[in-house]
Amino acid sequence: TPPTLLERALGALWGGLWAALRAVPWASLARGALRFAAAVAVLGVMLGVAVAAWLGVAYIFIPKDIIMQEVYFNYDSSPGPTASLDLLTAREQWEASPRLAKEEKLLNRALTARQEYSIFVDFALSRTRNNQLVGKCMLNTTLLSAAGEQLGTSLRPVVMPYRSTLVEVASTLMSLPLLLAGLLPEAEPVRAHAFNNFREPKEGPVAAATLALSRGDMDIERVELTMMPRLTGARYLLYHYRALGAAITISLVLTGEIFTVLTVIGVRFLAQWLMQEDREAPAAPPGAPAPAAGGPAG
Protein backbone atom coordinates (compact mmCIF):
# COMPACT_ATOMS: atom_id res chain seq x y z
CA THR A 1 0.00 0.00 0.00
CA PRO A 2 1.28 3.53 -0.68
CA PRO A 3 2.54 5.44 2.37
CA THR A 4 0.09 7.73 4.01
CA LEU A 5 0.54 11.48 4.25
CA LEU A 6 1.66 11.19 7.89
CA GLU A 7 4.26 8.54 7.04
CA ARG A 8 5.62 10.70 4.22
CA ALA A 9 5.83 13.71 6.55
CA LEU A 10 7.62 11.70 9.26
CA GLY A 11 10.00 10.26 6.67
CA ALA A 12 10.82 13.71 5.32
CA LEU A 13 11.33 15.03 8.87
CA TRP A 14 13.66 12.14 9.77
CA GLY A 15 15.58 12.52 6.51
CA GLY A 16 16.08 16.24 7.13
CA LEU A 17 17.13 15.63 10.73
CA TRP A 18 19.62 12.93 9.69
CA ALA A 19 21.06 15.18 6.98
CA ALA A 20 21.41 18.02 9.52
CA LEU A 21 23.17 15.72 11.98
CA ARG A 22 25.56 14.49 9.27
CA ALA A 23 26.30 18.09 8.30
CA VAL A 24 27.27 19.11 11.85
CA PRO A 25 31.06 19.58 12.17
CA TRP A 26 31.49 17.38 15.22
CA ALA A 27 35.26 17.66 15.17
CA SER A 28 35.07 21.44 15.25
CA LEU A 29 32.53 21.30 18.08
CA ALA A 30 34.78 18.98 20.08
CA ARG A 31 37.75 21.29 19.59
CA GLY A 32 35.63 24.26 20.63
CA ALA A 33 34.41 22.42 23.73
CA LEU A 34 37.99 21.55 24.68
CA ARG A 35 39.07 25.16 24.22
CA PHE A 36 36.14 26.36 26.34
CA ALA A 37 36.95 23.84 29.10
CA ALA A 38 40.61 24.91 29.03
CA ALA A 39 39.62 28.58 29.26
CA VAL A 40 37.31 27.86 32.21
CA ALA A 41 40.07 25.89 33.93
CA VAL A 42 42.57 28.72 33.39
CA LEU A 43 40.10 31.30 34.70
CA GLY A 44 39.42 29.09 37.73
CA VAL A 45 43.13 28.83 38.49
CA MET A 46 43.57 32.59 38.07
CA LEU A 47 40.63 33.30 40.37
CA GLY A 48 42.00 30.84 42.93
CA VAL A 49 45.39 32.56 42.86
CA ALA A 50 43.70 35.97 43.29
CA VAL A 51 41.65 34.74 46.26
CA ALA A 52 44.78 33.20 47.81
CA ALA A 53 46.56 36.53 47.36
CA TRP A 54 43.69 38.31 49.13
CA LEU A 55 43.82 35.85 52.02
CA GLY A 56 47.57 36.45 52.32
CA VAL A 57 47.08 40.23 52.32
CA ALA A 58 44.33 39.92 54.92
CA TYR A 59 46.51 37.73 57.16
CA ILE A 60 49.48 40.10 56.94
CA PHE A 61 47.84 43.53 57.02
CA ILE A 62 44.53 43.11 58.87
CA PRO A 63 44.96 42.96 62.65
CA LYS A 64 42.86 40.77 64.85
CA ASP A 65 39.31 41.77 65.57
CA ILE A 66 38.42 44.28 68.24
CA ILE A 67 38.53 42.73 71.70
CA MET A 68 35.46 43.55 73.75
CA GLN A 69 35.08 41.89 77.13
CA GLU A 70 32.69 42.65 79.94
CA VAL A 71 34.32 43.41 83.28
CA TYR A 72 33.04 42.11 86.61
CA PHE A 73 34.46 43.89 89.65
CA ASN A 74 35.15 42.18 92.95
CA TYR A 75 33.73 44.48 95.63
CA ASP A 76 35.19 42.44 98.52
CA SER A 77 38.71 43.69 97.79
CA SER A 78 40.31 46.63 99.57
CA PRO A 79 40.65 49.58 99.20
CA GLY A 80 38.38 49.46 96.12
CA PRO A 81 36.84 47.03 93.64
CA THR A 82 39.24 45.13 91.37
CA ALA A 83 38.95 42.92 88.30
CA SER A 84 41.44 40.69 86.51
CA LEU A 85 40.97 39.60 82.89
CA ASP A 86 42.83 36.72 81.23
CA LEU A 87 43.10 37.63 77.55
CA LEU A 88 44.61 34.35 76.34
CA THR A 89 41.66 32.11 77.20
CA ALA A 90 37.99 32.01 76.29
CA ARG A 91 37.08 32.25 79.98
CA GLU A 92 35.72 35.56 81.20
CA GLN A 93 36.77 36.02 84.82
CA TRP A 94 36.20 32.56 86.20
CA GLU A 95 38.82 30.14 87.42
CA ALA A 96 39.23 26.68 85.92
CA SER A 97 40.22 23.61 87.88
CA PRO A 98 43.74 22.23 87.28
CA ARG A 99 42.31 19.43 85.13
CA LEU A 100 40.30 21.84 82.95
CA ALA A 101 43.18 24.28 82.75
CA LYS A 102 45.46 21.47 81.55
CA GLU A 103 43.11 20.67 78.67
CA GLU A 104 42.41 24.30 77.84
CA LYS A 105 43.62 25.68 74.53
CA LEU A 106 45.49 28.94 75.01
CA LEU A 107 46.05 31.67 72.47
CA ASN A 108 49.60 32.61 71.54
CA ARG A 109 48.67 36.27 71.75
CA ALA A 110 45.50 38.32 72.04
CA LEU A 111 46.70 41.26 69.96
CA THR A 112 48.73 41.67 66.76
CA ALA A 113 52.46 42.19 67.26
CA ARG A 114 53.77 45.72 66.62
CA GLN A 115 50.26 47.02 65.99
CA GLU A 116 49.13 50.13 67.84
CA TYR A 117 45.93 49.88 69.88
CA SER A 118 43.60 52.25 71.68
CA ILE A 119 42.27 50.73 74.91
CA PHE A 120 39.03 51.99 76.44
CA VAL A 121 37.03 51.15 79.53
CA ASP A 122 33.33 51.94 79.09
CA PHE A 123 31.08 52.45 82.13
CA ALA A 124 27.32 52.60 82.41
CA LEU A 125 26.74 54.70 85.55
CA SER A 126 23.26 54.63 87.05
CA ARG A 127 21.40 57.93 87.20
CA THR A 128 21.07 57.84 90.95
CA ARG A 129 21.31 60.51 93.62
CA ASN A 130 24.24 58.60 95.11
CA ASN A 131 26.29 58.88 91.90
CA GLN A 132 25.55 62.59 91.70
CA LEU A 133 26.87 63.00 95.24
CA VAL A 134 29.93 60.77 94.78
CA GLY A 135 30.76 62.46 91.48
CA LYS A 136 33.91 60.60 90.46
CA CYS A 137 36.48 57.93 91.19
CA MET A 138 39.85 56.89 89.77
CA LEU A 139 40.43 53.91 87.46
CA ASN A 140 43.81 52.17 87.51
CA THR A 141 44.38 49.95 84.44
CA THR A 142 47.43 47.68 84.14
CA LEU A 143 48.51 45.44 81.27
CA LEU A 144 50.60 42.36 82.11
CA SER A 145 52.54 39.76 80.16
CA ALA A 146 52.27 36.01 80.77
CA ALA A 147 55.41 36.26 82.97
CA GLY A 148 53.80 38.95 85.11
CA GLU A 149 55.81 41.83 83.60
CA GLN A 150 54.00 45.15 83.78
CA LEU A 151 53.74 46.41 80.20
CA GLY A 152 51.80 49.57 80.94
CA THR A 153 49.65 51.29 83.56
CA SER A 154 47.32 54.27 83.49
CA LEU A 155 45.22 56.33 85.90
CA ARG A 156 42.02 57.87 84.56
CA PRO A 157 39.10 59.65 86.27
CA VAL A 158 35.60 58.24 85.91
CA VAL A 159 33.24 61.21 86.29
CA MET A 160 29.45 61.10 86.55
CA PRO A 161 28.16 63.69 84.04
CA TYR A 162 26.22 66.54 85.60
CA ARG A 163 22.62 67.20 84.60
CA SER A 164 20.46 69.98 85.87
CA THR A 165 16.98 69.22 87.13
CA LEU A 166 15.39 70.84 84.07
CA VAL A 167 17.48 68.81 81.64
CA GLU A 168 16.92 65.62 83.63
CA VAL A 169 13.13 66.04 83.60
CA ALA A 170 13.02 66.97 79.90
CA SER A 171 15.25 64.03 78.93
CA THR A 172 13.15 61.63 80.99
CA LEU A 173 9.91 62.83 79.37
CA MET A 174 11.34 62.54 75.86
CA SER A 175 12.63 59.01 76.40
CA LEU A 176 9.73 57.85 78.58
CA PRO A 177 8.27 55.34 76.06
CA LEU A 178 11.64 53.64 75.63
CA LEU A 179 12.26 53.65 79.39
CA LEU A 180 8.86 52.08 80.11
CA ALA A 181 9.44 49.43 77.42
CA GLY A 182 12.81 48.56 78.92
CA LEU A 183 14.64 49.44 75.70
CA LEU A 184 16.68 52.27 77.25
CA PRO A 185 18.61 51.92 80.51
CA GLU A 186 18.62 54.66 83.11
CA ALA A 187 22.37 54.99 82.95
CA GLU A 188 24.97 57.45 81.72
CA PRO A 189 27.67 56.13 79.35
CA VAL A 190 31.18 57.19 80.42
CA ARG A 191 34.35 56.22 78.56
CA ALA A 192 37.82 56.20 80.11
CA HIS A 193 40.60 56.23 77.49
CA ALA A 194 43.08 54.06 79.36
CA PHE A 195 45.81 53.71 76.68
CA ASN A 196 46.42 55.45 73.38
CA ASN A 197 48.91 54.22 70.77
CA PHE A 198 49.78 51.15 72.81
CA ARG A 199 52.07 48.99 70.67
CA GLU A 200 51.88 45.25 71.23
CA PRO A 201 55.45 43.96 71.78
CA LYS A 202 56.74 41.10 69.65
CA GLU A 203 58.12 39.26 72.69
CA GLY A 204 56.15 38.94 75.91
CA PRO A 205 52.74 40.00 74.54
CA VAL A 206 49.80 41.19 76.61
CA ALA A 207 48.25 38.26 78.45
CA ALA A 208 46.13 39.89 81.18
CA ALA A 209 44.63 43.18 82.27
CA THR A 210 43.79 44.32 85.79
CA LEU A 211 41.39 47.13 86.65
CA ALA A 212 40.98 48.78 90.05
CA LEU A 213 38.63 51.53 91.23
CA SER A 214 39.64 53.93 93.98
CA ARG A 215 36.27 53.60 95.70
CA GLY A 216 33.38 51.17 95.71
CA ASP A 217 30.38 53.34 96.50
CA MET A 218 29.47 54.26 92.92
CA ASP A 219 26.44 52.59 91.34
CA ILE A 220 27.75 50.89 88.20
CA GLU A 221 25.46 48.89 85.93
CA ARG A 222 27.99 47.65 83.40
CA VAL A 223 31.71 47.89 82.53
CA GLU A 224 33.36 46.80 79.30
CA LEU A 225 37.01 46.71 78.20
CA THR A 226 37.66 47.45 74.52
CA MET A 227 40.96 47.02 72.65
CA MET A 228 40.70 48.61 69.23
CA PRO A 229 43.49 48.59 66.63
CA ARG A 230 44.61 52.02 65.51
CA LEU A 231 44.61 51.83 61.72
CA THR A 232 45.73 54.18 58.97
CA GLY A 233 45.96 54.00 55.19
CA ALA A 234 45.51 50.61 53.57
CA ARG A 235 45.03 48.85 56.92
CA TYR A 236 42.08 51.11 57.73
CA LEU A 237 40.50 50.35 54.35
CA LEU A 238 41.11 46.60 54.60
CA TYR A 239 39.81 46.41 58.19
CA HIS A 240 36.69 48.58 57.98
CA TYR A 241 35.76 47.81 54.35
CA ARG A 242 36.77 44.19 53.92
CA ALA A 243 34.42 43.46 51.02
CA LEU A 244 35.72 46.50 49.11
CA GLY A 245 39.31 45.59 49.97
CA ALA A 246 38.76 42.02 48.79
CA ALA A 247 37.19 43.22 45.54
CA ILE A 248 40.05 45.66 44.86
CA THR A 249 42.78 43.14 45.71
CA ILE A 250 41.25 40.30 43.68
CA SER A 251 40.60 42.66 40.74
CA LEU A 252 44.19 43.92 40.74
CA VAL A 253 45.60 40.39 40.89
CA LEU A 254 43.26 39.18 38.13
CA THR A 255 44.21 42.19 35.99
CA GLY A 256 47.88 41.39 36.42
CA GLU A 257 47.30 37.73 35.58
CA ILE A 258 45.24 38.55 32.47
CA PHE A 259 47.91 41.03 31.30
CA THR A 260 50.59 38.37 31.79
CA VAL A 261 48.60 35.74 29.86
CA LEU A 262 47.86 38.16 27.02
CA THR A 263 51.53 39.18 26.88
CA VAL A 264 52.62 35.54 26.61
CA ILE A 265 50.03 34.86 23.88
CA GLY A 266 51.08 38.00 21.99
CA VAL A 267 54.77 37.09 22.14
CA ARG A 268 53.95 33.56 20.92
CA PHE A 269 51.93 34.81 17.95
CA LEU A 270 54.58 37.40 17.11
CA ALA A 271 57.26 34.70 17.10
CA GLN A 272 55.09 32.48 14.87
CA TRP A 273 54.44 35.37 12.47
CA LEU A 274 58.16 36.20 12.19
CA MET A 275 58.98 32.53 11.52
CA GLN A 276 56.23 32.42 8.87
CA GLU A 277 57.63 35.55 7.21
CA ASP A 278 61.07 33.95 7.07
CA ARG A 279 59.67 30.80 5.46
CA GLU A 280 57.67 32.77 2.88
CA ALA A 281 60.59 35.03 1.84
CA PRO A 282 61.21 34.65 -2.00
CA ALA A 283 64.22 32.52 -2.91
CA ALA A 284 66.73 33.46 -5.63
CA PRO A 285 65.87 31.92 -9.09
CA PRO A 286 68.07 29.06 -10.32
CA GLY A 287 71.16 30.16 -12.21
CA ALA A 288 71.06 33.70 -10.90
CA PRO A 289 74.50 35.09 -10.08
CA ALA A 290 75.27 35.31 -6.43
CA PRO A 291 75.56 38.82 -5.04
CA ALA A 292 79.12 40.15 -5.09
CA ALA A 293 80.99 40.17 -1.84
CA GLY A 294 82.45 43.60 -2.40
CA GLY A 295 81.18 46.76 -4.05
CA PRO A 296 81.61 47.61 -7.74
CA ALA A 297 85.15 48.26 -8.93
CA GLY A 298 86.06 51.91 -9.35
N, C-alpha and C positions, 0 to 999 in steps of 0.2 A: 504494500500500500504506500502511496506517496506520503512524505512527511507532512505533518500538520504545520499550520502557521506558527504555533508555539514552538514546535521542535526546530523549525528553521530559524526562528529568532534566537533560541538558546544556542544553536550551533554557531550562528554568526557571532553571538556575544562571546562564546568560548574561544572561537577562532581569533577574534580581535584581542581578547585578553592574552592568549598564548603568544600571539605575534608581538604584543607590547612587552610581555615578559622576556621574550627572546631578544628584543631590541634594547633592553636595559643594559648599560655597560657595567656589569657586576664587578669587573676588575677595578674600574675607576671608582666605583662606590666603596669597595673594600679599602683601596688606597686612601680615599678621603676619610673613611672612618678611622683608619689607623693614624692619619695625621691629626684628626680631631682628638683622639684619645691621647696622643703624645702631647698635644698642646694643653689639654686639661691637666695631664700629669705634671707638665712643666709649671703651669700656673699654680697647681697645688703645692709643689715644692717651693716655689717662690713665696707664696703666701705663708707657708710654714716657717720659712726662714725669717720673714718679716715679723711674724708673731713671736718667734723665739728672740729676735732682736729687741722687740718691745718688752718682753719679760725680763731680759737682761738689763735694759735701761731702768725698768721699774725697780728691780732688785738693787741696783747700784745707787740710783739717785733718789728714790722715794723712801723717806724714813718710815719707821714703824708708825702705826696708827696712834692717835692721841690716847694717852692713858687717862682714864677717868675712874676714880675709885672713891666710893663713899667712905667717910671717916666716922668711926665710933669712938668717942672719948670715954676714958675710964675716970669717973668722978670720985673714986675712992683714993686716988693718988694725992700726994701733997707736994707742993703747996697748991697746985691747980690741976685740972684735968689733963691727961696725956693720952696719946694714941701712937701706936707703932704699926707701920704697914710694911709687909714683906712684898716686894715688887717682883720677885723671881718665882713666885708660886701663884696658882689660881685661887688660893685661899685668901679670904678677906677678913683678916683680924680674928682668926680662931686658930688654936694650937692643935696640931696633929700628934697622935701618939707616935712613939718611936717606930712601931711597925708600919704605920701609914706613911710616916715621913721617909722611911727607907724605900718604899715603893713609889714615892712621889716623883714626878718628872719635873725637873727644875729648868728654868730658862737660863741660857747663857748670859743674857743681858736683857734688861727691860727697855733700854733706849738704844739709839743708833750711835755708834762710836763717832766722835768728833763732830757731832751735829749739835747745834745750839738749840736750847729749849727755853721756853718761858713756863714757869711753874706758878700756878695759882692755887689759892685755897678759897673756895666759895662757901659763904655762910648764908643760912636763912634764919634771920633773927626775928623772933616773935614780936609782934607789936603789942607789947605789954607795958604796963606802968613801971614794972621793975626794970626792964631794959632801958627805958627812958631815964630812970634814976641812976642806974649803973653807968650808962653812957658808953664805956669803952673798956677794952682789955688788951693785953699784948699777946701776940702769937709768935712762938719760937718754933721755926721749922729747921730741921737738920736732915741732911742727906748723908747716908753711910754706905760704905762698900761692904762686900761680903766678909772682909777681914775685920770690920768694925772701924775702919779709918773714916774720919770725918771729912767728907768732900766739900761741904758747904753748910753754912748756917745763916739764918736771917731772923730779924726781929721786925714785926710789922704790927701796927695798931689795927684793931678791929673795932670800928666806931658805929654805934647805932645812929642812923640818920635822924636828924631832927625834923619833926613835923608840927606845925602849929595846929591849934584846935580846929580852926576854920578849914585848913587844908585836909586834916584828918577826916572831918565830918563829910566834906565834899567828896573826897576820894572814896569813902565808904559808901555813900549814896550812889555814886556812879558805878561802882563795881558790886553793888548789892546782889543782883541776880546771880552773878558768878560765885559770890561768896556763899549764898544760900544753897546753890547747887553743888557746892564742894569742889568746884573747878578752879578756884583761886585761893591759895593759902593766905592766911593773915600773917604774913611774914615779910620782912624787908631783905632783899638780896644785897649782900655785902661781899665784895671781892678783895682779898689781900694778895697782892702781887709779891709772892715770896722770893722768887729768883727771876732775873732777866738775863738773857744771853748765857745761860748755864751750858757749858760744853761738856758733853759726856766723854770722860777719858777713855782711851783705848785699853789701858790696863786698869784693873780694879774698878769696874763699872759700878753704877749705883745699884744697890741691892735692897735698900730699905730706906724708909723715911719716918721720922718721928716728929710729932706735933705736940706742943704743950701750950696751954693757956695760963695766963698769969692769975686768973681768978675763975671760980666755978659757979658764980651766982648769976650768970647771964642765961637767959632762956633761949636756947638754941634748938631749932627744929631739925636742921639738916646741915651737914658739912661734907664737902666733896673736894678731893685733891685732883687737879688737872695738870698734866704735863703735855704741853703743846709744842711741836717742833717749830722753830723760827725759820721760815723759808723765804727765799728770794729767787728771782729769775726763773730759770727753767724748773727748779725744784718746786717752786710755788705753783707753777702751771701744772706740772705733773701730779702734784699732790691734791690740789683742789679741783682740777678739771681732768680727771683720769681718762674719761672717755675721749675728750678732745686730744689729750696727749697721746693716747693710743692711736687715734685716727691719724694724727700728724706723723708720728713715728713710723707706723706701718706704711703710710702713703709715701714717705720719703724713701724708705728701704725698697718698696716695690718700684718706685721710679728709678732708683739706682740700678736695680736688677734688670728692669726692662731696657734701660739705656745700655747696660752691658751686653745683654743678649742681642739687641739690635746692632750694636757695634760689631760684635763677633760675626753676625750674619752678613753685615755690609762688607766687612773685610774679606769674608769667604767668597762672596759674589764678585767682589772686585778682583780677587786673585784669579777666579775662574775666567772672568772676562779678559784679563790681560793674557792668560794662557791661550784662550781662544783666538785672540788677536794675533798672537805669535804663530799659531798654527795656520791661520788663514792668510798670512802675509804672502804675496806673490813671489814665486821662485823665478830665478833667471832662466830664460829659454835655452834649450840645448844648443851647443855650438857658439854661444855668445862669448865674446872675449871677456876674460876676467878683468875687473877694474885694476888699473895700474897702481903699483904700490906708491910711487912718488908722483909729483905733479908733472905737468908738461914741460918738456925741455925748452930752455930759453934760446 
